Amino acid sequence: MNNAPPSTDSTDSPGAQAVPAEAAAPPGTAAKAAPARGGAVPGKTPARRGRRPAKWLGAAGLRLAPFVLVLLLWWALSAGGAFDPTIIPGPKAVGTALWDGLITQGDMWSDLGATLYRAVLGLLIGAALGLVIGVLMGESKWVAHLLEPLISFAFPMPKLALLPLLIVVFGIGQTSLLVMVVLGAFFPMVVNTYAGVTGVSRVLLWNARTLGANKLQQLRTVVVFAALPHILSGIRVATGVAFLLVVAAEMISANDGLGYLIIFSQRNYRPDLVIAGILATAALGFVIDRLVSYASARLLAWQDSAR
């Protein structure tokens, strides 16, 4: 007969009760609360939400600080007599000219619209042509050997130097200005697109072929997405070049637009309108650049999630 004493392990006996976690914890320590469903810790979400507006306001303040400092420096130098007001007027005179041009009289809106129309239309045409040619060069060695020397030769050429020839060919007016902007937007776009397409990893293409993708499917689903950062960088560079060229060309071959407003004000000795036109041009280009940058961040959101 087995005279072994009965086991004292409570877990083996029927009807035994589980020991609470608080009771099993060592003395002097408290059991941590289990996270809520979804991984959120109770009591911390409101604090994080409260920090987001403060963080956003801090970033906005850092972005606005340089503009405020430049404006204060300009006002201080003008008030101290460092600038001749007949040559470089103060912020008040320029602000009055902007208010009159945009609000009171509204004459500047037509010039803003003309410049925006030429820049955006020329940018769209030039970027589309550059995208197509860049992809063809990246996908075909024959096209690359044929066009790369010509593009490398014409890319560093000052496009504004072509304006007299364009005026002779197309005349003074809208066509010569648009051709100038198209040329300016085309070259940054084709160079960046070509670099992006040729830089696509061969491993991605091999994987696509293994899965049965044909040439068109590889181009649409692999090459375009892999080269998208370079393409968007080309669009952003082309945007700046388009605004630069359209304003410069309007000073020579136009009867409206911000470039025409600047040169017309200079000839009539209105430095306040000259600076107002320059600021309006910078603000317009800044808004377009921010829109392009925002669109690029949304289109490239998959990069952050892949890291």
Secondary structure, 3 states (H helix, E strand, C coil): CCCCCCCCCCCCCCCCCCCCHHHHCCCCCCCCCCCCCCCCCCCCHHHHHHHHHHHHHHHHHHHHHHHHHHHHHHHHHHHCCCCCCCCCCCHHHHHHHHHHHHHHCCCHHHHHHHHHHHHHHHHHHHHHHHHHHHHHHHHCHHHHHHHHHHHHHHCCCCHHHHHHHHHHHHCCCHHHHHHHHHHHHHHHHHHHHHHHHHCCCHHHHHHHHHCCCCHHHHHHHHHHHHCHHHHHHHHHHHHHHHHHHHHHHHCCCCCCCHHHHHHHHHHCCCHHHHHHHHHHHHHHHHHHHHHHHHHHHHHCHHHHHHC
